[in-house]
Amino acid sequence: MQSEFVEEVLSRPPLVLGVDPRPELHGNNPIAHIRRYTLELLEALAHKVCAVKFQTAFFEALGPQGFALMHELMAGARVLSLPVIVDAKRGDIGSTAEAYARAYLKSYPGSALTVNPYLGSDALEPFFEAAKQSGGAVFVLVKTSNPGSRLFQDLTLASGSRVYQAVADYLAEQAQHQRVGNWSRIAAVVGATYPEQVLELRNRLPYSLLLLPGLGAQGGQPVKGPGLLNAASRAVYYPGGGPDLGAAIGQAERFLEALT
């Protein structure tokens, strides 16, 4: 029976572990050390997080070995029954979007992918369809955690809505067609650094899971609520500025205390 990303994450604690490896923190053989440290951390947190989020840029920056390592770790997470989010923020014209969707959704059934909505509906539809076929999910950028997000996302349209609100309204309509019980495979990325917008978009997107990056290192605080997946990367993966398994487990547990 095909696993459903939405069902899996909602059955778990609402914390997402972000994996953004920095090779300079891993000694003379960084690939091997990143592999070992990450697998140990995944095993230790397997029952404490709802998903693991792999930021593709940091693996791509390690070259072919790093890209292969990311896929190895993704497979390792699934062996541990951990849902996977590929944080790649993909987005392109239809045929290219279809290729990205095959690479990250169809190749890893029951997993999720972050995507960029800037190219419009025809660039999003291949991802939505692939998620439906694979039991996965698509997290669409709506209101991102970085300070510069205001430049475009907060622009006011002729209708009076802001750009991020228009994106959310489109997703709310689409989410109704991709329901998994009370929720949807069409989800959104909303920075934990903007708590007011988190609450606004929770209401505006009633069926969508919200991925909330920026917890900890970027200054975001835990936000409790239905369908809110709080994501911490450096704050848990590198507590204190470097790899430390015990400290990482402790920080994850402190975030969980704040979320429960």
Secondary structure, DSSP 8 states (H G I E B T S, - for coil): ----HHHHHHTS-SEEEEE---GGGSTTSHHHHHHHHHHHHHHHHTTT-SEEEEEHHHHHTT-HHHHHHHHHHHHHHHHTT--EEEEEEE--SHHHHHHHHIIIIISSTT-EEEE--TT-HHHHHHHHHHHHHHT-EEEEEEE-SSGGGHHHHT-B-TTS-BHHHHHHHHHHHHHTTSEETTEEEEEEEE-TT-HHHHHHHHHH-TTEEEEE--BSTTSB----STTEEEEESHHHHSGGGS--HHHHHHHHHHHHHHH-
